[in-house]
Amino acid sequence: MEKIVLKKNEPISKQKEKLERAGKQKKGLDAKKYSGILSVKETPIEYQKRVRNEWDEASS
C-alpha cells in the first residue's frame, strides 16, 4: 500500500486530489482469479480431522 504525504503548504485542492486517488486504488486480493486452480483429493473437513488426529498422536 502506498503512503500519502500531505504537506502543510500544499493547496487544499491538491491534498483532496491525493486522498481521492488513494481511495480509488484497488485493495485486497482478488480470490476469484484463483478459483478452481487448486485441486484437492479430500474435503476441507476430512483434511481438518486428519491434521487434528496427527496432533493427538504426536502428543501421546
PyRosetta script that sets phi, psi and omega in degrees:
from pyrosetta import init, pose_from_sequence

init()
pose = pose_from_sequence("MEKIVLKKNEPISKQKEKLERAGKQKKGLDAKKYSGILSVKETPIEYQKRVRNEWDEASS")
pose.set_psi(1, 138.6)
pose.set_omega(1, -176.7)
pose.set_phi(2, -84.2)
pose.set_psi(2, 141.5)
pose.set_omega(2, 176.5)
pose.set_phi(3, -86.3)
pose.set_psi(3, 147.2)
pose.set_omega(3, 178.4)
pose.set_phi(4, -109.7)
pose.set_psi(4, 127.8)
pose.set_omega(4, 178.9)
pose.set_phi(5, -110.2)
pose.set_psi(5, 117.3)
pose.set_omega(5, 176.4)
pose.set_phi(6, -109.7)
pose.set_psi(6, 125.5)
pose.set_omega(6, -177.8)
pose.set_phi(7, -101.0)
pose.set_psi(7, 148.6)
pose.set_omega(7, -178.2)
pose.set_phi(8, -59.7)
pose.set_psi(8, -42.0)
pose.set_omega(8, -175.3)
pose.set_phi(9, -85.5)
pose.set_psi(9, 3.0)
pose.set_omega(9, -179.8)
pose.set_phi(10, -81.2)
pose.set_psi(10, 137.9)
pose.set_omega(10, 179.5)
pose.set_phi(11, -58.6)
pose.set_psi(11, 147.1)
pose.set_omega(11, -179.1)
pose.set_phi(12, -58.8)
pose.set_psi(12, -37.5)
pose.set_omega(12, -179.5)
pose.set_phi(13, -61.6)
pose.set_psi(13, -39.8)
pose.set_omega(13, 177.7)
pose.set_phi(14, -66.1)
pose.set_psi(14, -41.2)
pose.set_omega(14, 179.6)
pose.set_phi(15, -62.9)
pose.set_psi(15, -44.5)
pose.set_omega(15, 179.0)
pose.set_phi(16, -62.6)
pose.set_psi(16, -40.4)
pose.set_omega(16, 179.2)
pose.set_phi(17, -60.6)
pose.set_psi(17, -44.7)
pose.set_omega(17, 179.2)
pose.set_phi(18, -62.0)
pose.set_psi(18, -43.3)
pose.set_omega(18, -179.5)
pose.set_phi(19, -66.3)
pose.set_psi(19, -38.3)
pose.set_omega(19, 177.9)
pose.set_phi(20, -65.4)
pose.set_psi(20, -42.7)
pose.set_omega(20, 178.2)
pose.set_phi(21, -62.4)
pose.set_psi(21, -40.3)
pose.set_omega(21, -179.2)
pose.set_phi(22, -66.9)
pose.set_psi(22, -35.8)
pose.set_omega(22, 179.3)
pose.set_phi(23, -69.5)
pose.set_psi(23, -24.7)
pose.set_omega(23, -178.5)
pose.set_phi(24, -85.3)
pose.set_psi(24, -13.1)
pose.set_omega(24, -178.1)
pose.set_phi(25, -65.9)
pose.set_psi(25, 143.7)
pose.set_omega(25, -179.7)
pose.set_phi(26, -68.9)
pose.set_psi(26, 134.6)
pose.set_omega(26, -179.4)
pose.set_phi(27, -118.0)
pose.set_psi(27, 148.8)
pose.set_omega(27, 173.1)
pose.set_phi(28, 83.6)
pose.set_psi(28, -166.7)
pose.set_omega(28, -175.3)
pose.set_phi(29, -113.4)
pose.set_psi(29, 136.2)
pose.set_omega(29, 175.8)
pose.set_phi(30, -87.9)
pose.set_psi(30, 92.5)
pose.set_omega(30, -175.6)
pose.set_phi(31, -69.0)
pose.set_psi(31, -25.5)
pose.set_omega(31, 180.0)
pose.set_phi(32, -61.3)
pose.set_psi(32, -27.3)
pose.set_omega(32, -179.8)
pose.set_phi(33, -61.3)
pose.set_psi(33, -29.9)
pose.set_omega(33, -176.1)
pose.set_phi(34, -101.8)
pose.set_psi(34, 4.2)
pose.set_omega(34, -177.3)
pose.set_phi(35, -61.6)
pose.set_psi(35, 127.6)
pose.set_omega(35, 177.2)
pose.set_phi(36, 83.3)
pose.set_psi(36, -0.4)
pose.set_omega(36, -177.8)
pose.set_phi(37, -79.9)
pose.set_psi(37, -37.6)
pose.set_omega(37, -178.0)
pose.set_phi(38, -85.2)
pose.set_psi(38, 121.4)
pose.set_omega(38, 177.1)
pose.set_phi(39, -104.7)
pose.set_psi(39, 127.3)
pose.set_omega(39, -178.3)
pose.set_phi(40, -118.9)
pose.set_psi(40, 153.0)
pose.set_omega(40, -178.7)
pose.set_phi(41, -100.6)
pose.set_psi(41, -7.4)
pose.set_omega(41, 179.0)
pose.set_phi(42, -137.3)
pose.set_psi(42, 156.8)
pose.set_omega(42, 180.0)
pose.set_phi(43, -73.5)
pose.set_psi(43, 159.4)
pose.set_omega(43, 178.1)
pose.set_phi(44, -57.5)
pose.set_psi(44, -35.5)
pose.set_omega(44, 178.7)
pose.set_phi(45, -65.7)
pose.set_psi(45, -44.7)
pose.set_omega(45, 178.4)
pose.set_phi(46, -61.1)
pose.set_psi(46, -42.4)
pose.set_omega(46, 178.7)
pose.set_phi(47, -60.7)
pose.set_psi(47, -46.7)
pose.set_omega(47, -178.4)
pose.set_phi(48, -61.2)
pose.set_psi(48, -43.8)
pose.set_omega(48, 179.1)
pose.set_phi(49, -63.4)
pose.set_psi(49, -42.5)
pose.set_omega(49, -179.2)
pose.set_phi(50, -63.2)
pose.set_psi(50, -44.3)
pose.set_omega(50, -178.6)
pose.set_phi(51, -67.1)
pose.set_psi(51, -40.9)
pose.set_omega(51, 178.6)
pose.set_phi(52, -64.6)
pose.set_psi(52, -36.8)
pose.set_omega(52, 177.0)
pose.set_phi(53, -63.8)
pose.set_psi(53, -35.9)
pose.set_omega(53, 176.7)
pose.set_phi(54, -61.4)
pose.set_psi(54, -39.8)
pose.set_omega(54, 179.3)
pose.set_phi(55, -65.0)
pose.set_psi(55, -41.2)
pose.set_omega(55, -179.6)
pose.set_phi(56, -64.7)
pose.set_psi(56, -41.2)
pose.set_omega(56, 179.9)
pose.set_phi(57, -67.2)
pose.set_psi(57, -35.2)
pose.set_omega(57, -178.7)
pose.set_phi(58, -71.1)
pose.set_psi(58, -32.2)
pose.set_omega(58, -177.2)
pose.set_phi(59, -84.1)
pose.set_psi(59, -10.6)
pose.set_omega(59, -178.8)
pose.set_phi(60, -78.7)
pose.dump_pdb("model.pdb")
